[in-house]
């Protein structure tokens, strides 16, 4: 016999890549907010609007005034979601 629980379903989290109101919130010195993390990845990939070409970890660390090890960890473990994911799903053959 299986017992049913009447607990609420988990909240749906916003997973869209759009900027939220909390992403650009000021943070203490030496830390980064979500908008800055996104910008770091774009700078490293060479896709940022405010810089031509790619930046290495040392240049990005100087720009954001953080430790180079932090930048290397960010670049190693974070990635941006695909830009055209919804269009790619519609084109997939069935």
Secondary structure by P-SEA (a helix, b strand, c coil): cbbbbccccccccccccccccccccccccccccaaaaaaaaaaaacccccccccccaaaaaaaacccaaaaaaaaaccccccccaaaaaaaccc
